[in-house]
Amino acid sequence: MKYYNNVLELIGKTPLVKLNKVNKGLKPLILAKMESLNPGASVKDRIGWYMIEAAEKSGELKPGSTIVEATSGNTGIGLALTAAVKGYKCIIVMTSKISMEKRNYLKALGAEVVIVPREAPPDSPDYYQNKAKAIADSIPGSFYANQYENPNNPMIHYLTTGPEIWEDTEGKITHFIAGIGTGGTISGTAKYLKEKNPNIKIIGTDPIGSVYKSYKETGKLSEIAPYLIEGVGSENITSIVYFDLIDKIVNITDKESILMCRRLTKEEGIFCGSSTGMIACAALNEAKELGEDAVIVFTVCDTGERYLTKYHNEEWLKENNII
Ligand SMILES: Cc1ncc(COP(=O)(O)O)c(C=O)c1O
């Protein structure tokens, strides 16, 4: 008989899919790494599972403990999925920017969802990371996963995402393009790929209004501003963005990102959200400068089902001046 012992065994080993239409006229092979095919439908299943496994092994997480996390949703889903299978309670703190689909999915998985105002600045007790930390501090024996500082976040991408891409491209990958939320995906994957071949170019993608691009270029934080793309960008710098392994960081606008996620869906059948649209824009821009030998891999971070009331909803697009 062929079967898996539980859904957690389905995490990772995601396939690469070739772009055929949105890249018309461009020479490189462009491959989408389908993280949306994870059981919780995002790249964050990997870290949700691994941060819990590591905390169990270190003794930080014990049977009956509560897991607490601050997230733009997908890490919460990865944690809540693992918590459901393993029998932990989960409290997830998110801002009011986050889609209703993610909030309801988390509740369906049995997590408690705490929403804080999206406007709360990093020095406010209502800032989502401060709130999560305070909740964790108030519950004896709880485990604050803290994806923004947890070295097991980049580690699981070093152990799985990087090797999968290297093996599936038979070592022919020339460019890896990802978004930067916590920085876990790009940092861990870059570390593995650069160890295999230091010539592989690593390109980070940042929404306008986030601080990563200016920090990479000047060492200084730029002024923060709100943007519509969910799950990527930051107001501050964390220890798990390995800037020395990232060759460059490019900005993509909200409008370009959202329109591209709709094109990927309609033309390629790759149902995704705006962070994937943003990353795909960067991949296509890069491809303009490259020849037939280039092999570009970019991440499809999660599924468009998570944004049916936003990027895939015409009323919302009109309200937000996208169309
Ligand atoms: C939709 C989405 N895309 C991309 C990312 C970025 O991944 P990372 O945190 O590994 O940089 C996230 C992170 O939360 C996300 O939710």
The ligand as a Tripos MOL2 file, in Angstrom:
@<TRIPOS>MOLECULE
LIG
   16    16     1     0     0
SMALL
NO_CHARGES

@<TRIPOS>ATOM
      1 C1          2.7530   35.3420    0.7450 C.3       1 LIG1
      2 C2          4.1700   35.3200    1.1560 C.ar      1 LIG1
      3 N1          5.1310   35.4180    0.2530 N.ar      1 LIG1
      4 C3          6.4420   35.4440    0.5820 C.ar      1 LIG1
      5 C4          6.8550   35.3860    1.8600 C.ar      1 LIG1
      6 C5          8.3250   35.5410    2.1680 C.3       1 LIG1
      7 O1          8.9790   34.5050    2.6990 O.3       1 LIG1
      8 P1         10.1490   34.6830    3.7940 P.3       1 LIG1
      9 O2          9.5040   35.0600    5.0830 O.co2     1 LIG1
     10 O3         10.7670   33.3370    3.8340 O.co2     1 LIG1
     11 O4         11.1080   35.7440    3.3380 O.co2     1 LIG1
     12 C6          5.8720   35.3010    2.8080 C.ar      1 LIG1
     13 C7          6.2320   35.3520    4.2000 C.2       1 LIG1
     14 O5          5.4530   35.5330    5.1020 O.2       1 LIG1
     15 C8          4.5230   35.2450    2.4640 C.ar      1 LIG1
     16 O6          3.5500   35.1410    3.3800 O.3       1 LIG1
@<TRIPOS>BOND
     1     1     2 1
     2     2     3 ar
     3     2    15 ar
     4     3     4 ar
     5     4     5 ar
     6     5     6 1
     7     5    12 ar
     8     6     7 1
     9     7     8 1
    10     8     9 2
    11     8    10 1
    12     8    11 1
    13    12    13 1
    14    12    15 ar
    15    13    14 2
    16    15    16 1
@<TRIPOS>SUBSTRUCTURE
     1 LIG1         1 GROUP 0 **** ****
